[in-house]
Amino acid sequence: MVAIVPGSSLTPDLLADPKLSRLVTDGRGSLSFILGNAASRQRLLSASIHWDRILLAFEDGHAVGYAALKYRMRGPFALRIQPFVHEFGWLSGTLRFAAFCLSEWREWRYPFLLYGLRVRKSARNHGIASALLQACSKQAAACGFTAVYLEVPLANDRARHLYLQNGFSLLRKRWVPWPPVRSMRRDVEAQP
Ligand SMILES: CC(C)(COP(=O)(O)OP(=O)(O)OC[C@H]1O[C@@H](n2cnc3c(N)ncnc32)[C@H](O)[C@@H]1OP(=O)(O)O)[C@@H](O)C(=O)NCCC(=O)NCCS
């Protein structure tokens, strides 16, 4: 049985569980050249999660996946320089933080962005990502948006297939080849 819940609805005790924050911070692997490995991402970002921008999937009581959302100038992570300096030292930490900010700001052109989506390996092919995508569209509509946008890496055929199956369509190719992603969009029904 799968349940999708907003992270902000969980108690502080549950949110303090490092397993939960690790599930969310593990998902930024494409930025490992800026954020480092999984352990480093956990140290950098776990205390900076905006839980009101996270939808969590629970299967049989265990957190098995999440969708991270970005809208109204707020994404799933607060931008704080101190953890970067602490993790990488002053120079490298400042440069990495600046690169992370650029990567974050680049995405503000999307009114409502599905920033990240991940399901634990052991729970894949149970329809969990599809359920998260449904919940994401519902949240977009509830907040007054007319579409959900996302970026899918060119090499991620599985994710692109999932999004196409769930009503997203590819937007036209961009002129700038970096980062190597394609944008996708799904219209959502306005809620009365
Ligand atoms: C991509 C990813 C999120 C998909 O998660 P998932 O939970 O396995 O996805 P779903 O189960 O909803 O859909 C996958 C398949 O399961 C099928 N499925 C859906 N509901 C199902 C159910 N109730 N029972 C069995 N299978 C089901 C779907 O039809 C789909 O099959 P298809 O590929 O033949 O169409 C997951 O592989 C992942 O976390 N990958 C790593 C991170 C990543 O790439 N994220 C995307 C970044 S853009």
PDBQT file of the ligand as one rigid body, heavy atoms in Angstrom, charges set to zero:
ROOT
HETATM    1  C1  LIG A 201      12.787   6.719 -12.701  1.00  0.00    +0.000 C 
HETATM    2  C2  LIG A 201      12.218   6.194 -11.365  1.00  0.00    +0.000 C 
HETATM    3  C3  LIG A 201      11.835   7.386 -10.498  1.00  0.00    +0.000 C 
HETATM    4  C4  LIG A 201      10.976   5.341 -11.667  1.00  0.00    +0.000 C 
HETATM    5  O1  LIG A 201      10.401   4.924 -10.426  1.00  0.00    +0.000 OA
HETATM    6  P1  LIG A 201       9.336   3.719 -10.322  1.00  0.00    +0.000 P 
HETATM    7  O2  LIG A 201       8.640   3.855  -9.029  1.00  0.00    +0.000 OA
HETATM    8  O3  LIG A 201      10.009   2.441 -10.629  1.00  0.00    +0.000 OA
HETATM    9  O4  LIG A 201       8.322   4.075 -11.523  1.00  0.00    +0.000 OA
HETATM   10  P2  LIG A 201       6.880   3.420 -11.736  1.00  0.00    +0.000 P 
HETATM   11  O5  LIG A 201       6.799   2.126 -10.995  1.00  0.00    +0.000 OA
HETATM   12  O6  LIG A 201       5.815   4.434 -11.493  1.00  0.00    +0.000 OA
HETATM   13  O7  LIG A 201       6.897   3.165 -13.285  1.00  0.00    +0.000 OA
HETATM   14  C5  LIG A 201       7.888   2.293 -13.790  1.00  0.00    +0.000 C 
HETATM   15  C6  LIG A 201       7.236   1.088 -14.440  1.00  0.00    +0.000 C 
HETATM   16  O8  LIG A 201       6.416   0.377 -13.537  1.00  0.00    +0.000 OA
HETATM   17  C7  LIG A 201       5.130   0.157 -14.136  1.00  0.00    +0.000 C 
HETATM   18  N1  LIG A 201       4.106   0.206 -13.099  1.00  0.00    +0.000 N 
HETATM   19  C8  LIG A 201       3.342   1.258 -12.785  1.00  0.00    +0.000 A 
HETATM   20  N2  LIG A 201       2.472   0.923 -11.802  1.00  0.00    +0.000 NA
HETATM   21  C9  LIG A 201       2.740  -0.342 -11.483  1.00  0.00    +0.000 A 
HETATM   22  C10 LIG A 201       2.202  -1.236 -10.523  1.00  0.00    +0.000 A 
HETATM   23  N3  LIG A 201       1.191  -0.873  -9.709  1.00  0.00    +0.000 N 
HETATM   24  N4  LIG A 201       2.723  -2.470 -10.448  1.00  0.00    +0.000 NA
HETATM   25  C11 LIG A 201       3.721  -2.845 -11.266  1.00  0.00    +0.000 A 
HETATM   26  N5  LIG A 201       4.283  -2.027 -12.178  1.00  0.00    +0.000 NA
HETATM   27  C12 LIG A 201       3.789  -0.806 -12.303  1.00  0.00    +0.000 A 
HETATM   28  C13 LIG A 201       4.980   1.311 -15.071  1.00  0.00    +0.000 C 
HETATM   29  O9  LIG A 201       4.041   1.015 -16.103  1.00  0.00    +0.000 OA
HETATM   30  C14 LIG A 201       6.352   1.433 -15.591  1.00  0.00    +0.000 C 
HETATM   31  O10 LIG A 201       6.550   0.424 -16.534  1.00  0.00    +0.000 OA
HETATM   32  P3  LIG A 201       6.916   0.756 -18.024  1.00  0.00    +0.000 P 
HETATM   33  O11 LIG A 201       8.311   1.325 -17.945  1.00  0.00    +0.000 OA
HETATM   34  O12 LIG A 201       6.849  -0.536 -18.724  1.00  0.00    +0.000 OA
HETATM   35  O13 LIG A 201       5.899   1.773 -18.446  1.00  0.00    +0.000 OA
HETATM   36  C15 LIG A 201      13.246   5.292 -10.633  1.00  0.00    +0.000 C 
HETATM   37  O14 LIG A 201      13.743   4.340 -11.533  1.00  0.00    +0.000 OA
HETATM   38  C16 LIG A 201      14.406   6.065 -10.017  1.00  0.00    +0.000 C 
HETATM   39  O15 LIG A 201      14.334   6.508  -8.875  1.00  0.00    +0.000 OA
HETATM   40  N6  LIG A 201      15.515   6.202 -10.776  1.00  0.00    +0.000 N 
HETATM   41  C17 LIG A 201      16.709   6.915 -10.274  1.00  0.00    +0.000 C 
HETATM   42  C18 LIG A 201      16.474   8.413 -10.153  1.00  0.00    +0.000 C 
HETATM   43  C19 LIG A 201      16.006   9.023 -11.437  1.00  0.00    +0.000 C 
HETATM   44  O16 LIG A 201      16.430   8.658 -12.532  1.00  0.00    +0.000 OA
HETATM   45  N7  LIG A 201      15.092  10.001 -11.303  1.00  0.00    +0.000 N 
HETATM   46  C20 LIG A 201      14.574  10.771 -12.399  1.00  0.00    +0.000 C 
HETATM   47  C21 LIG A 201      15.420  11.989 -12.574  1.00  0.00    +0.000 C 
HETATM   48  S1  LIG A 201      14.844  12.983 -13.923  1.00  0.00    +0.000 SA
ENDROOT
TORSDOF 0
